[in-house]
Amino acid sequence: QVQLVESGGGLVQPGGSLRLSCAASTTRFAAYQMAWYRQTPGHQREMVAKISPGSNPEYADSVKARFTIWRDHAKNASFLDMNNLRPEDTAVYYCNAFNLPMNRESWGQGIQVTVSS
């Protein structure tokens, strides 16, 4: 199973920016779809952004034009650049790795992002 370690969360003011990083412990990183999800208390985990093995991104409507997902195959890592952050972006963010042919999925431990003045 792939081990995923997130970093880069924290407290930021509205309108600010953060970069989340997800390091994956696998030599088959290129075969995995990478994604970021988020969850707030009392709500289901929701997909924020995902990127295919071929680096095609998809975004939730709520973050389009503000967030950018990308991956670095040399570093076995995926990233989420978050700009123009809003208080409603406050959540625990989770990194996800999914290998469709092998039907294998892994989750990171989650990292807190708080947007507040």
C-alpha positions in Angstrom: 0.0 0.0 0.0 1.2 3.5 -0.9 2.1 5.7 2.1 1.1 9.3 1.6 2.4 12.2 3.7 0.9 15.6 3.5 2.5 18.9 4.4 2.0 22.6 4.0 -1.3 23.3 5.8 -1.8 25.9 8.4 -3.5 29.2 9.1 -3.9 31.8 6.4 -5.9 35.0 6.1 -8.8 35.3 3.5 -7.3 36.1 0.1 -4.1 34.3 1.0 -2.3 31.3 -0.5 -1.0 28.0 0.6 0.6 25.0 -1.1 -0.1 21.5 0.0 2.3 18.7 -0.8 1.8 15.0 -0.8 4.8 12.7 -0.9 4.1 9.1 -2.1 6.2 6.1 -1.2 5.9 4.1 -4.4 8.1 3.4 -7.4 4.9 3.3 -9.5 3.8 6.8 -8.8 3.2 7.4 -12.5 0.5 4.8 -12.5 -1.6 6.5 -9.9 -4.3 9.1 -10.1 -3.6 11.7 -7.4 -6.3 13.7 -5.7 -7.1 16.1 -2.9 -10.2 15.8 -0.8 -11.4 17.9 2.1 -13.8 17.3 5.0 -15.4 19.5 7.6 -17.1 18.3 10.8 -20.5 16.8 10.1 -20.0 16.7 6.4 -18.9 14.1 3.9 -15.5 14.1 2.4 -15.6 15.9 -0.9 -13.2 15.9 -3.9 -11.4 19.1 -4.4 -9.1 18.3 -7.3 -7.7 15.3 -9.1 -5.0 14.7 -11.7 -4.7 11.6 -13.9 -1.5 9.7 -14.5 -1.2 11.8 -17.7 -1.5 15.0 -15.8 -5.1 15.9 -16.8 -6.7 17.9 -14.0 -10.3 18.1 -12.8 -11.6 20.5 -10.1 -14.7 20.9 -8.0 -16.7 23.9 -9.2 -16.1 25.7 -5.8 -12.3 25.9 -6.4 -12.0 26.3 -10.2 -9.7 29.2 -11.1 -8.4 29.4 -7.5 -6.7 26.0 -7.0 -4.2 24.2 -9.2 -3.3 20.6 -8.8 0.0 19.3 -10.3 2.4 16.4 -10.0 6.1 15.9 -10.1 7.0 12.4 -11.2 10.7 12.9 -10.3 9.7 13.6 -6.7 6.8 11.1 -6.5 4.7 14.0 -5.2 1.5 15.8 -6.0 0.8 19.4 -5.0 -2.2 21.7 -4.5 -1.7 25.4 -5.0 -4.5 27.2 -3.3 -5.0 30.9 -4.0 -7.6 33.5 -3.0 -8.5 31.3 -0.1 -11.9 31.8 1.5 -13.1 31.0 5.0 -15.3 28.2 3.5 -12.1 26.5 2.3 -11.3 25.7 6.0 -11.2 21.9 6.3 -9.0 18.9 6.8 -7.4 18.2 3.5 -6.6 14.6 2.5 -4.3 13.3 -0.2 -5.5 10.3 -2.2 -3.8 7.9 -4.6 -5.8 5.6 -6.8 -4.5 2.9 -9.2 -7.4 1.9 -11.4 -6.0 -1.2 -13.0 -4.9 -2.6 -9.7 -7.9 -1.2 -7.8 -5.7 0.1 -5.0 -6.4 3.3 -3.1 -4.5 5.0 -0.3 -5.2 8.0 1.9 -2.9 10.4 3.8 -3.5 11.2 7.4 -5.0 14.6 6.6 -3.8 18.2 7.2 -5.6 21.2 8.6 -6.2 24.3 6.5 -7.8 27.2 8.3 -8.7 30.4 6.6 -9.5 33.1 9.1 -8.7 36.7 9.9 
